[in-house]
Amino acid sequence: MNDKATNTDSPQKEIIVTLDVMLAKRKMRSNELAALVGITVQNLSLLKSGKVKGIRFNTLQKICEVLDCKPGDILDYG
């Protein structure tokens, strides 16, 4: 049986958060972004480190609005 979901030989792809790059481009600090988005600095830090498994669409939308970017500018898949 050659099922991709159970194939352990291929590397597992994951979503990578690249918020630090966009923050640097926008010359913005994490605490400023967190305040403008309405989340805690701790939650933003967890998001940036990849330690969370999900994000609410409205939070992602607010982050993109504040940073004037698209989700693909701060998320990578690889």
C-alpha positions in Angstrom: 0.0 0.0 0.0 1.5 3.3 -1.1 -0.5 5.9 0.8 1.1 9.3 1.0 -0.5 10.0 4.4 1.4 7.0 5.9 4.6 7.3 4.0 7.4 7.9 6.5 10.2 8.1 3.9 9.2 11.5 2.6 9.9 14.7 4.6 6.9 16.3 6.2 6.1 19.7 4.9 4.9 22.4 7.3 3.7 26.0 7.3 6.5 28.4 8.4 5.7 31.8 9.8 8.0 34.5 8.5 6.6 37.4 10.5 10.0 38.6 11.5 11.0 39.4 7.9 7.8 41.5 7.4 8.3 43.2 10.7 11.8 44.2 9.7 10.6 45.5 6.3 7.9 47.6 8.0 10.4 48.7 10.8 7.9 47.6 13.4 8.4 45.9 16.8 6.5 42.8 17.9 4.9 44.7 20.8 3.6 47.4 18.5 2.1 44.8 16.1 0.5 42.9 19.0 -1.1 46.0 20.3 -2.5 47.0 16.9 -3.8 43.5 16.2 -5.2 43.1 19.7 -3.3 40.0 20.8 -0.8 39.5 23.5 3.0 39.8 22.9 3.2 36.3 24.3 0.8 34.9 21.7 2.5 36.8 18.9 5.8 35.3 20.1 4.4 31.8 20.0 3.0 32.4 16.5 6.4 33.7 15.3 8.3 30.7 16.8 5.9 28.2 15.1 4.8 26.8 18.4 1.1 27.2 17.6 -0.8 24.8 15.3 -3.4 27.3 14.1 -4.4 30.9 13.8 -7.9 32.4 13.6 -8.6 33.9 10.2 -9.6 37.2 11.7 -6.3 37.4 13.5 -4.4 36.7 10.3 -6.5 39.3 8.5 -5.7 41.9 11.2 -2.0 41.1 11.0 -2.1 41.5 7.2 -4.0 44.8 7.4 -1.6 46.2 9.9 1.5 45.1 8.0 -0.1 45.9 4.6 0.6 42.4 3.2 -1.0 39.2 2.1 -1.0 35.9 4.0 1.5 34.5 1.6 3.9 37.3 2.5 4.1 36.0 6.1 3.5 32.3 5.7 5.6 29.8 3.7 5.0 26.2 3.0 8.0 23.9 2.8 
